[in-house]
Amino acid sequence: MLIAKREEIKRRRLEAGLNQKQLSQKAGLPANAICRIEKGENEQTHPLRARVIAKALHCKLDDIFYEAKSEADPK
């Protein structure tokens, strides 16, 4: 699972001139998906969902998401 860089997603979305609903539609996601991510309501995001958001924002996945550390992961 991935964790959203919420402020970076918002910055890139605004830079692209999109509101949350428009970005959700462009990414093929439910209308409130970006709102929930930017508010932090979705603690973790599925990699497939993260990829379509990155594609819609014309950026790399790791520009706007980072990998969640597993509690079992000793790193």
C-alpha positions as CSV (number, residue, x, y, z in Angstrom):
1,M,0.0,0.0,0.0
2,L,1.1,3.6,-0.6
3,I,0.8,6.8,1.4
4,A,-0.2,10.0,-0.4
5,K,1.9,13.1,-0.3
6,R,-1.3,15.0,0.2
7,E,0.1,18.5,-0.2
8,E,2.0,17.5,-3.3
9,I,-1.1,16.0,-4.9
10,K,-3.0,19.2,-4.2
11,R,-0.2,21.4,-5.5
12,R,0.0,19.5,-8.8
13,R,-3.7,19.3,-9.1
14,L,-4.1,23.1,-8.8
15,E,-1.1,23.6,-11.1
16,A,-3.0,21.6,-13.7
17,G,-6.0,23.8,-13.2
18,L,-8.2,20.9,-11.9
19,N,-10.6,20.7,-9.1
20,Q,-10.9,17.5,-7.0
21,K,-13.8,16.2,-9.0
22,Q,-12.2,16.8,-12.3
23,L,-9.0,15.0,-11.3
24,S,-11.1,12.1,-10.0
25,Q,-12.9,11.9,-13.4
26,K,-9.6,12.2,-15.3
27,A,-8.2,9.3,-13.3
28,G,-11.4,7.3,-13.7
29,L,-12.1,7.2,-10.0
30,P,-15.2,7.9,-7.9
31,A,-16.0,11.7,-7.7
32,N,-14.9,12.1,-4.1
33,A,-11.7,9.9,-4.3
34,I,-9.3,12.8,-4.5
35,C,-11.1,14.7,-1.8
36,R,-10.7,11.8,0.6
37,I,-7.0,11.4,-0.3
38,E,-6.2,15.1,0.1
39,K,-8.1,15.3,3.4
40,G,-6.2,12.2,4.7
41,E,-9.4,10.2,5.1
42,N,-7.7,7.3,3.2
43,E,-4.6,6.5,5.2
44,Q,-3.3,4.2,2.5
45,T,-4.0,4.1,-1.2
46,H,-3.9,1.0,-3.4
47,P,-1.1,1.0,-5.9
48,L,-3.4,0.8,-8.9
49,R,-5.4,3.8,-7.7
50,A,-2.2,5.7,-7.1
51,R,-0.9,4.9,-10.6
52,V,-3.9,6.3,-12.3
53,I,-3.7,9.5,-10.2
54,A,0.0,9.9,-11.1
55,K,-0.8,9.3,-14.8
56,A,-3.6,11.9,-14.7
57,L,-1.2,14.4,-13.1
58,H,1.5,13.6,-15.6
59,C,4.1,12.7,-12.9
60,K,5.9,9.7,-11.5
61,L,4.2,7.6,-8.8
62,D,6.9,8.4,-6.3
63,D,6.4,12.1,-6.8
64,I,3.1,12.0,-5.1
65,F,3.1,8.7,-3.1
66,Y,5.5,6.8,-0.9
67,E,5.5,3.2,0.2
68,A,4.0,2.4,3.6
69,K,6.3,0.6,6.0
70,S,5.0,-2.6,7.3
71,E,4.9,-3.0,11.1
72,A,6.6,-6.3,10.6
73,D,9.3,-4.6,8.5
74,P,12.3,-4.1,10.8
75,K,13.7,-1.2,8.7
